[in-house]
């Protein structure tokens, strides 16, 4: 008589097919809430300075090679639409490389200052979206200063990996945008937005809305770096002109251009504000 074969079911928490299913979505969301919290506690990270900005910028060292490659493509095409696109991209590389350097410099200055704070739990750590461009610049500056560098990555069809300057222990790959947004704001004690696209605007206006509506109660200094960009892209006074915001809302942020001035402003605010997480 043949011996019956006993079932050997997988434990539910090891069943990847289930964990990746529609029914397990709430479990995946909880994982993106609890697992980062555990790592932040292990690394003694309670306060961050968040940097937003374009993923499309490169530093001054790489800019010439990128421009040369674009110019070579320009010489090979006769398509008017492609010619316009390539000329626009050359201009972008030239403009953005200087902002990359300033993001790196600011992150380095803030990290060096933070490292002088005696208690590790009271220090401020540079945090970015973990991608290329301005995010890479911020993480690079933190690493050059010898500090911890946080990257809150997100799974996208492009920008497939975190930049090389994120600490392994503080590198994250989120699936859910709203959980990534939560971790951007929950630990944030200051925010610096460099020139950027839809992603930068999304993060910035979400934070401004939470502060405006007092869903986030903590004092959060917000700097928009680069008046040429911000005054060109956004006419904040017209929000007031049309009556869709109040005058106080224009005081929720500062538009600034000088790295040293921004660093001094952030240091003053961070030393003055209570270190809470009212959110």
N, C-alpha and C positions, 0 to 999 in steps of 0.2 A: 504494500500500500504506500502510495506517494505521500510524503510528509507535506502538510499544507505550508504555503509560503506566508510568513507573517508580514503584515504591512510595516513599512519603515517610514512613516511620514516625517517631513521636515518640520522643525519648530517654526511657528508662525513668524517669529522675528528673523528667521534665516531664509524665509521664502521670498526670494527676490521678485518672482513674478507677481506675488501679492503686493509686496511693498511698492512696486512700480505701477500698481493698478489704480484705477479711479477710486476704488473703495478705500484705499490707504492714503488718500491725499492728506487727511487731517494728521496722520502719523508723520508724514514727510514734513509738513509745516512745523509740527512740534520739534522735530529733529533740527530744523533750521533755527529754531528759537533756543533750544536747550544746549545743543552741542557747541555753538559759538560762545554762549555764556560760560560754559565749563572751561573752555580754553582761555577766555579772557581772565577768568578768576585764577587759573593756574599760572598765567603770565603776569599777574598783578596789574592788569590794564583796567583802569576805571575811568580815565579821562582821555579824550582824543581831540585833535585838531584836524578837522576834515577838509580835504582839498578836492574840489571839483574842477573839471576843465576838459578840453577837447582831447580825444584819443588820437587826433590826426597830426599832432605837432612832433617835431624832432629837435634834438639839441643842435647847437651851433657846429659841433664836430661832424655830424651826419648830414646837416643841411646841404653843404656844397655837392656831395655825391648825389643826394636826392634831386637837387636842381639840375645837375648835369644829365642825369638819366631822363628827366622830363624834357630837357632841351633836345636831347637826341631823338626822342619820340616826336617832338615838334618838327624837327627837320625832315622826318620820314613821312609825314602825313600831309595830305592836301584837303582833308575833310574839314570844312569850316567849323562845324560843331565841335570836333575833337580839338582843333586849334584853340578855340575859345576856352575849352575845358582845361587844356594843358597850361595855357597862359595863366588861368585863374589858379591852378594848383601851384604853379611856380611862385606866384604872389603869396599864396597861403603859407608855403614853406618858409619863405623869407620873413614874413610877418611873425609867424608863430614861434620860430626858433628863439627869438629874444624872450618871449613869455615863458618858454620852457626853462631857460636859464634862470629867470626870476623866481619861478615856482621852486626850482631846486634850491636856490639860494635862501629863500624864505623858510623852506622846510628844514634846511640845515641850521639856520639861525635859531629857529624855535626849538629844535631838538637839543642843540648845545645848551641853550638856556634851561630847558627842562631838566637836563641831566645834572644841573647844579642844585636842584631841589633834593634835600636829604632823604625824605621818605619816598620810596619807590611808588607807593600807592597814590601819592599826590602828584606824580609827574604826568605830563601831557605827551601823548604819542601821536605821531603823524599817521593819518588814515586816509586811504584813497580807494577808488574803485578797482585798483589793482591792475588796470590795463596799461596800454602804451600812452604816449603823449604826456599831457600834464600830470596824469596819475603816476606815470613812471618817474617824472621829474621830482614829484613830492617824495615818493618812496626812496629815490636815489639820494636826495638831500638828507633824509633821516639816517640812511645807512652811512653816508659820508661823515656824519657827526657822531657815529658810534651808537646810535639809538635803535630802539625797536621800530619796525616798519610794518604797518598793517595794510593788507590788501583784501577788500571785500569784492571778490570777483563774482561774475554772473555768467551763466551759460548762454551763449549767443551763437548764431550761425557764423559769426566772424569774431575777431579778437579772441582766438581760441585759448590763450593761456595767460596766466598772470605774468607781470614783468619780473625781471630777475632780482629786483631790489626788495621784494616782499620777504619777510621772515617766514621760514617754513612753518613755524608754530603758529603764526598769525596770518596765514594765507587761507582764504575761504572761497568756496565755489558755491554760490547760491543758485537755486533753480527759480525761486519765487522772488520777484522784484520787491514785493511788499515786505518780505522778511529782511531783505538786504537794506531797504530804506529804514526799517526799524533799527537795525544795528548802526547805520550811519548816524541817526539822530540820538539814540538812547545814551550813548557814551559821549556824544559831542559836547565840547565846551566852547568851541569856536569853529567858524566855517569860513573858508576862503574860496571864492568862485573865480577861477580864471576864465578867459574866453573859451566858449564851448558851444555845442549845438543843442539838439533837443534834449539829450540826456542831462546836460548841465542845467538847462532851464527847468526841466522836470523836477530835479532834486532841489534846486534853489527855491522855486515857487511853492513847492510842497512845504519846505521848512518855513518860509515866510507866512504861509497860510496857517500853519499850526501855531506859530507865535502870535499872529494877528488875532486868531480866534481863541487864544489862551488854552489851547489843547496842550501846548508845551509851555510850562510856566517858568522854566529856568531862564536866566539871563544868558543870551547867546550872541556874542559879537559876530557880525556877519560883514565880511569885506568882499566887495566886488573889485577885483584887481584889473586895472586897465581901463582908464576913462575913455580912451579913444574907441575901444570896442563897445563898452556898455552904453555910452552916450549915443553911439551910432545905431546900435541894435535896439535899445530900449529908450523910449521917451517917458520916463517915470512921471514927469510933471503932467503929462497928458492924462495919466490915470486920475490925477487930482482934478485936472480941468474938467474931465467928464464926470466927476463926482463918484467914481467907483471905489476910491480909497479915501482915507482921511490924511491930514497933514502928519499925524503921528506915525502913520504907516511908512512914510518916507524916512523916518528916523530909525527904522529897524535895520538899516544897513548903511555902510559907508562905501563910496567909490574912491579908490586910492590908487596911486601909481608907484610909490617909492617903497622898496623892500624894507629899508630901515624904519620908515615911518609906520608901515604896517606891523612890523615886528614889535616896535615900541608900544603901539596901540594895543596889540593883542596881549602883550605881557602885562600891561597896566590892567586891562579888563580881567584877565585870568587871575591875577593876584587879588583883585577887588571883589570878584563874584564868589558866592558860596559854591562849594563843590557838591551840588546835588544832582539828582537825575529826575527832576520833576517833569514827567512826560506821561 
